[in-house]
Amino acid sequence: FAAFETIKAKLRARSGLLRDEDLKPSQRLLAGGFAGLFAQTATYPLNVVRRRMQVSGIAGSGAALAINPSISKALRSIHASEGIAN
């Protein structure tokens, strides 16, 4: 929500507008799209860690996440074994 408001404020300032209501629908769509992109990029790695921790707990496997129960250790383990692009 904060990203959406910030992007709208930047668009308002760039267009010389005073109110949110003065933004064009295309500008609101752009702001919403970029806010969604930012939110997904920020939260997706944490969702991956959460799911893998849940699955390793259910399966009782000897996966790296079973050894690394903390989020930060799990993130480092995934980054070391798979990298960013995988």
KOLNU-33566 format. One record per residue (C-alpha): residue number from 1; residue in one letter; x, y, z. Coordinates in Angstrom, 1 decimal. Layout:
<atoms>
atom nr:NUM; rest:a; px:X; py:Y; pz:Z
...
</atoms>
This chain:
<atoms>
atom nr:1; rest:f; px:0.0; py:0.0; pz:0.0
atom nr:2; rest:a; px:2.8; py:2.4; pz:0.8
atom nr:3; rest:a; px:4.5; py:1.7; pz:-2.6
atom nr:4; rest:f; px:1.2; py:2.5; pz:-4.4
atom nr:5; rest:e; px:0.8; py:5.8; pz:-2.6
atom nr:6; rest:t; px:4.5; py:6.8; pz:-3.1
atom nr:7; rest:i; px:4.3; py:6.0; pz:-6.8
atom nr:8; rest:k; px:1.0; py:8.0; pz:-7.1
atom nr:9; rest:a; px:2.6; py:10.9; pz:-5.4
atom nr:10; rest:k; px:5.6; py:10.8; pz:-7.8
atom nr:11; rest:l; px:3.3; py:10.7; pz:-10.7
atom nr:12; rest:r; px:1.2; py:13.6; pz:-9.3
atom nr:13; rest:a; px:4.4; py:15.7; pz:-8.8
atom nr:14; rest:r; px:5.7; py:14.9; pz:-12.3
atom nr:15; rest:s; px:2.3; py:15.8; pz:-13.9
atom nr:16; rest:g; px:1.9; py:18.9; pz:-11.8
atom nr:17; rest:l; px:-1.4; py:17.6; pz:-10.2
atom nr:18; rest:l; px:-2.5; py:18.4; pz:-6.7
atom nr:19; rest:r; px:-5.0; py:15.5; pz:-6.0
atom nr:20; rest:d; px:-5.1; py:11.8; pz:-6.5
atom nr:21; rest:e; px:-8.5; py:12.2; pz:-8.3
atom nr:22; rest:d; px:-6.7; py:14.2; pz:-11.0
atom nr:23; rest:l; px:-4.6; py:11.2; pz:-12.1
atom nr:24; rest:k; px:-5.6; py:9.5; pz:-15.3
atom nr:25; rest:p; px:-6.7; py:5.9; pz:-15.1
atom nr:26; rest:s; px:-3.6; py:4.8; pz:-17.0
atom nr:27; rest:q; px:-1.4; py:6.5; pz:-14.4
atom nr:28; rest:r; px:-3.3; py:4.7; pz:-11.6
atom nr:29; rest:l; px:-2.9; py:1.4; pz:-13.5
atom nr:30; rest:l; px:0.8; py:2.1; pz:-13.9
atom nr:31; rest:a; px:1.2; py:2.9; pz:-10.1
atom nr:32; rest:g; px:-0.7; py:-0.2; pz:-9.2
atom nr:33; rest:g; px:1.3; py:-2.4; pz:-11.5
atom nr:34; rest:f; px:4.6; py:-1.2; pz:-10.2
atom nr:35; rest:a; px:3.4; py:-1.4; pz:-6.6
atom nr:36; rest:g; px:2.3; py:-5.0; pz:-7.2
atom nr:37; rest:l; px:5.7; py:-5.8; pz:-8.9
atom nr:38; rest:f; px:7.5; py:-4.4; pz:-5.9
atom nr:39; rest:a; px:5.4; py:-6.3; pz:-3.4
atom nr:40; rest:q; px:5.7; py:-9.6; pz:-5.2
atom nr:41; rest:t; px:9.5; py:-9.2; pz:-5.6
atom nr:42; rest:a; px:9.8; py:-8.4; pz:-1.8
atom nr:43; rest:t; px:7.6; py:-11.3; pz:-0.5
atom nr:44; rest:y; px:8.2; py:-14.2; pz:-3.0
atom nr:45; rest:p; px:11.5; py:-15.3; pz:-1.4
atom nr:46; rest:l; px:9.9; py:-15.5; pz:2.0
atom nr:47; rest:n; px:7.0; py:-17.5; pz:0.6
atom nr:48; rest:v; px:9.5; py:-20.0; pz:-0.9
atom nr:49; rest:v; px:11.2; py:-20.4; pz:2.4
atom nr:50; rest:r; px:7.9; py:-20.8; pz:4.3
atom nr:51; rest:r; px:6.7; py:-23.5; pz:1.9
atom nr:52; rest:r; px:10.0; py:-25.4; pz:2.0
atom nr:53; rest:m; px:10.1; py:-25.3; pz:5.8
atom nr:54; rest:q; px:6.6; py:-26.6; pz:5.9
atom nr:55; rest:v; px:7.3; py:-29.4; pz:3.5
atom nr:56; rest:s; px:10.5; py:-30.4; pz:5.1
atom nr:57; rest:g; px:8.8; py:-30.6; pz:8.4
atom nr:58; rest:i; px:6.0; py:-32.8; pz:7.0
atom nr:59; rest:a; px:8.2; py:-35.1; pz:5.0
atom nr:60; rest:g; px:10.8; py:-35.4; pz:7.7
atom nr:61; rest:s; px:13.5; py:-35.4; pz:5.0
atom nr:62; rest:g; px:17.1; py:-34.5; pz:5.6
atom nr:63; rest:a; px:16.8; py:-31.4; pz:3.5
atom nr:64; rest:a; px:19.0; py:-28.4; pz:4.2
atom nr:65; rest:l; px:16.0; py:-26.6; pz:5.6
atom nr:66; rest:a; px:15.4; py:-29.2; pz:8.2
atom nr:67; rest:i; px:18.9; py:-28.4; pz:9.5
atom nr:68; rest:n; px:18.4; py:-24.6; pz:9.1
atom nr:69; rest:p; px:15.2; py:-23.8; pz:10.9
atom nr:70; rest:s; px:15.7; py:-20.0; pz:10.8
atom nr:71; rest:i; px:14.5; py:-17.9; pz:7.9
atom nr:72; rest:s; px:17.9; py:-16.2; pz:7.4
atom nr:73; rest:k; px:19.7; py:-19.5; pz:7.3
atom nr:74; rest:a; px:17.2; py:-21.0; pz:5.0
atom nr:75; rest:l; px:17.5; py:-18.0; pz:2.6
atom nr:76; rest:r; px:21.3; py:-18.4; pz:2.6
atom nr:77; rest:s; px:21.0; py:-22.1; pz:2.0
atom nr:78; rest:i; px:18.7; py:-21.7; pz:-0.9
atom nr:79; rest:h; px:20.9; py:-18.9; pz:-2.4
atom nr:80; rest:a; px:24.0; py:-21.1; pz:-2.0
atom nr:81; rest:s; px:22.5; py:-24.2; pz:-3.6
atom nr:82; rest:e; px:20.2; py:-22.7; pz:-6.3
atom nr:83; rest:g; px:21.2; py:-19.0; pz:-6.8
atom nr:84; rest:i; px:18.9; py:-16.2; pz:-7.6
atom nr:85; rest:a; px:17.8; py:-17.1; pz:-11.1
atom nr:86; rest:n; px:16.5; py:-20.6; pz:-10.4
</atoms>
